[in-house]
Structures are given as C-alpha cells and as structure tokens.
Amino acid sequence: MELVGNNELDRHMWLESLLREGIYEVTFTKVDGSTRVMPCTLKPELLPDRTLTETTGKATAKPLKIETMSAWATDIQQWRSFRVMNVVEIKPL
C-alpha cells in the first residue's frame, strides 16, 4: 500500500484512520536502525480494556505526540509505538 502524508501530522492521521478499521502489518525502521514488522491495530473491539489508575479510578489520557503512533501489537498482545515517518510499508491482514 502506498504511504500517505509528507509530514508527521498527515502521516499520523492517515495511519490512525487505517488502524482503527482493522489489523495491518506495519513495517518500520526502529530508532536503532533495525527493521520491525508488526501486526497491529487500533480497532476498538480488538483492544484491551483501558487500565484504570488506582488513585482516581479513571482511565488516563496521554497527550497526542504526532511524531509517534501507539498501537496494539496483535502478535505479542502489548502496546508498542513507532515513529510515523519511519514507516516503510503497510498492508492489511
């Protein structure tokens, strides 16, 4: 699939919209220079329940960092993140 977005904001918004629709295999260059292929999603029904903080009993929200994308890695069942401009390929699974 051809990558969309020439800047961080456009790329972030495009990736988020795709990942909310299903599971995708995202190939990206890690900060250490190695390549990672990660099946991941942001589709709500495939995500784990949000963790509540013990002090407030509410889910905490992190500020949006447009340079990175956090996604649920379906192979290891954990949250992982990657730099949106380091994505080299994405394809639906």
C-alpha positions in Angstrom: 0.0 0.0 0.0 1.3 3.4 -0.9 2.2 5.6 2.1 0.3 8.8 2.5 1.5 12.0 4.1 4.6 14.0 3.6 4.6 15.4 7.2 4.2 13.9 10.6 0.6 15.2 11.2 -0.7 13.9 7.9 1.0 10.6 8.2 -0.2 10.2 11.8 -3.8 10.9 10.9 -3.7 8.5 7.9 -2.2 5.7 9.9 -4.6 6.1 12.7 -7.6 6.0 10.4 -6.3 2.8 8.8 -5.5 1.1 12.1 -9.0 2.0 13.5 -10.5 -0.1 10.7 -8.6 -3.4 11.1 -5.3 -5.2 11.5 -2.4 -4.1 9.4 1.2 -5.3 9.1 3.3 -2.2 9.6 7.0 -2.3 8.6 9.1 0.4 10.1 12.7 1.3 10.9 13.4 1.3 14.6 15.5 4.0 16.2 18.5 1.6 16.4 18.3 1.2 12.6 16.9 -2.3 12.5 13.6 -3.2 10.8 10.5 -4.4 12.6 7.4 -5.9 11.0 4.5 -5.6 13.4 0.9 -6.7 13.0 -1.1 -4.1 14.9 -4.5 -2.4 15.2 -6.4 0.4 16.9 -9.8 -1.2 16.1 -11.8 -0.6 19.4 -13.3 -4.0 19.7 -9.8 -5.6 19.4 -8.1 -3.5 22.1 -7.8 -4.5 25.7 -9.9 -2.7 28.4 -8.3 0.6 29.5 -6.3 0.4 32.7 -7.8 2.5 35.5 -5.5 4.4 37.8 -5.7 3.3 41.4 -5.8 6.8 42.7 -8.6 8.3 40.6 -10.4 5.2 39.2 -10.4 6.9 35.8 -8.5 6.0 32.6 -5.6 8.3 31.9 -5.2 10.0 28.6 -1.8 10.9 27.2 -1.2 13.9 25.1 -1.0 13.3 21.4 2.5 13.0 20.0 2.2 13.3 16.3 5.7 12.0 15.6 4.8 8.6 17.1 2.0 6.2 16.9 1.0 3.8 19.7 -0.8 0.7 18.5 -1.8 -2.7 19.9 0.7 -5.3 18.6 -1.5 -8.3 18.0 1.4 -10.8 17.9 2.6 -10.1 21.4 -0.7 -8.6 22.8 1.1 -5.4 24.1 1.1 -1.7 23.3 4.0 -0.6 21.1 4.9 2.6 19.4 6.8 3.6 16.3 7.8 6.9 14.6 5.3 7.6 11.8 7.9 8.9 9.4 9.9 5.7 9.8 7.1 3.5 8.4 8.3 2.0 5.1 5.4 -0.3 4.3 1.8 -1.1 5.5 -0.5 -3.8 4.3 -3.8 -5.2 5.5 -4.0 -8.6 7.2 
